[in-house]
């Protein structure tokens, strides 16, 4: 397990983009469009082990995952087992999440249990745009039930997607699936499930803030955008009412933690709130310290 006293921050949103054997699960036209949108081609396509080396150099820890949308893409994902094995090999810096295509239904629920019990997975990532599903689709509920029973969080991409941006028809990616209000139903139906709304949820930022204000088990990760582009209401709530539900995330390799942290520093957060967002909230969410909930409450 990550020694939280030895890292300066925990990035809750990084991607193992390719497998160790070089397999890329993203179709080439979508890969090229995403790299143009984020101007990230120079960052390359990291494996989970590459993420570990990159974050260790910076004194940071990282949640790492892939995205399973094989039913839509026809391309197998980076194996969840590979991501988990990399985290086991680099436990000082990596925290493994898995991804399960909601189209897998009951079989996906069994996978949740296996990955948690046998591979030490600490959470699950969903990308409604790529997986082409509404988060409140009852077909996915057996998977959520298994995640809730395992006591680990579920992280949902919300808002705009850089994947497909600039292509005719957005490369077939439908933005409607990522309205965070669909995740609100999940939060109601699984009140014991800790949920992360990934990214500033443009154009539904106010909806995301409302959900987190209303439901204390819902967090917001601040990945995918440079903080200098955060809307004013997001900054306001991150500094005040929601400071214990905000999480540092970069979206590496699309955005580097170096850039994100440098831009965040310019926003004028006080030291207490900065500590919560950069590390303490993630420690509590991920259960990285036995007394993390108690220490966060004192913060």
C-alpha angles and dihedrals in degrees: 000000000000113000097228092198089063098054127068096212143000118229107206096191122057132133134227091211099184138021123253089257091056097257111153112203093197119087111248096245092054092044092053093046092050092050091050092048095049095031086228103136091111090061092064124207110297127207118218089263090053089054089054093053093046094051096042089057088057099045091246136126123218142201105223131194147148129224121247110206099140093139089064102032101035087223122112115240127238100281115262087220090059091053091048092048091052090051090050089052092048104033093153092070112012131076111186124226122177133213125219124186106238088221086075091072114173091006087056090054090055089050090054091056093045094048093049096043100039104026106031096241111178102197147347133250125212127187107192094187095055094035090047098223139117108242090230092058105129089220087075095048097092087058092050090047090055092047091050091049089051090054095231129123131260117220120202128193107234134184130009120004124219088199107097093009112149096015122115106274089003089283089291093300112139116211095199092082093065100061102126092221088080088060089053088071089054090051090052095046094044105035091166092056117098108222132195121202102208120221134358096301101231121206090017100047095132091051091054092049091049092051093050092047091050099042117042094198089066119093130185121221114207098215131129097042132071106247090237087072096049112127115247095248091055091053091046094054093040088058095046134011097014101037091115092052100050122098135195112242130158107186090230128222089026090054121014122231088232092062094041095050093045092052093044090055089062094060095078101237114169120247095256095052092042090056091049094050098040097045125339098066091051091048089055095043094048096040093236094153127036090226097037095114091052094047092047090052089055092050 
